[in-house]
Amino acid sequence: MGAGGAGARLDPRPVLHNDALQFLISVVGVIVFTGLTAWDAQRLKHMAAELPEGRRGAYAIVGALSLYLNFINLFLILLRFTGGRRS
């Protein structure tokens, strides 16, 4: 069997287009990013209590960016979770 035949056997596309697998990936992603968002919020709360007054601005920007990225990822996964397929 040539290289083309070996590549055809290893093609993951039929597995990735499975609706049940996509649903499972979406549910796991929602759970992971919801937990990550809650963990980041608690981490930022504890950091803000421990930082001196002059250093809070820089950490606030980094914390806001971290939460923003968590919310964007959660939104994208929710879109995949609720989005319908076109047939």
C-alpha positions as CSV (number, residue, x, y, z in Angstrom):
1,M,0.0,0.0,0.0
2,G,1.4,3.4,-1.0
3,A,1.5,6.6,1.1
4,G,-1.9,7.7,-0.2
5,G,-3.5,4.5,1.1
6,A,-2.0,5.0,4.5
7,G,-3.1,8.6,4.6
8,A,-6.7,7.6,3.7
9,R,-6.8,5.2,6.7
10,L,-5.7,7.9,9.1
11,D,-8.1,10.5,8.1
12,P,-9.9,11.8,11.3
13,R,-12.7,13.6,9.4
14,P,-15.3,10.8,9.6
15,V,-14.8,10.6,13.4
16,L,-14.9,14.4,13.9
17,H,-18.2,14.8,12.0
18,N,-20.0,12.5,14.5
19,D,-22.9,14.5,16.0
20,A,-22.7,12.7,19.4
21,L,-18.9,13.4,19.6
22,Q,-19.4,17.1,18.8
23,F,-22.1,17.3,21.5
24,L,-19.8,15.7,24.0
25,I,-17.0,18.0,23.1
26,S,-19.3,21.0,23.5
27,V,-20.6,19.9,26.9
28,V,-17.1,19.3,28.2
29,G,-15.9,22.6,26.8
30,V,-18.7,24.5,28.5
31,I,-18.0,22.8,31.8
32,V,-14.2,23.5,31.5
33,F,-14.5,27.2,30.6
34,T,-17.2,27.8,33.2
35,G,-14.9,26.4,35.8
36,L,-12.0,28.3,34.5
37,T,-13.9,31.5,34.6
38,A,-15.0,30.9,38.2
39,W,-11.4,30.0,39.1
40,D,-10.0,33.1,37.4
41,A,-12.5,35.4,39.2
42,Q,-11.6,33.9,42.6
43,R,-7.9,34.2,41.8
44,L,-8.3,37.9,40.8
45,K,-10.3,38.6,44.0
46,H,-7.6,37.1,46.2
47,M,-4.8,38.9,44.2
48,A,-6.6,42.3,44.6
49,A,-6.8,41.8,48.3
50,E,-3.0,41.1,48.6
51,L,-1.6,43.7,46.2
52,P,-0.4,47.1,47.3
53,E,-2.5,50.1,46.1
54,G,-0.1,51.2,43.3
55,R,0.2,47.9,41.6
56,R,-3.5,47.1,41.2
57,G,-3.9,48.8,37.8
58,A,-1.5,46.5,35.9
59,Y,-3.0,43.4,37.4
60,A,-6.5,44.6,36.7
61,I,-5.8,44.9,33.0
62,V,-4.3,41.4,32.9
63,G,-7.2,40.0,34.9
64,A,-9.7,41.7,32.7
65,L,-8.0,40.3,29.6
66,S,-8.0,36.8,31.1
67,L,-11.7,36.9,31.9
68,Y,-12.4,38.4,28.5
69,L,-10.7,35.5,26.8
70,N,-12.6,33.0,29.0
71,F,-15.9,34.6,28.1
72,I,-15.0,34.6,24.4
73,N,-14.1,30.9,24.4
74,L,-17.2,30.1,26.4
75,F,-19.3,32.0,23.9
76,L,-17.8,30.2,21.0
77,I,-18.3,26.8,22.6
78,L,-21.9,27.7,23.4
79,L,-22.4,28.7,19.7
80,R,-21.1,25.2,18.7
81,F,-23.4,23.7,21.3
82,T,-26.6,25.4,20.2
83,G,-25.7,25.9,16.6
84,G,-27.6,23.8,14.1
85,R,-26.1,22.1,11.1
86,R,-27.1,22.8,7.6
87,S,-28.0,19.7,5.6
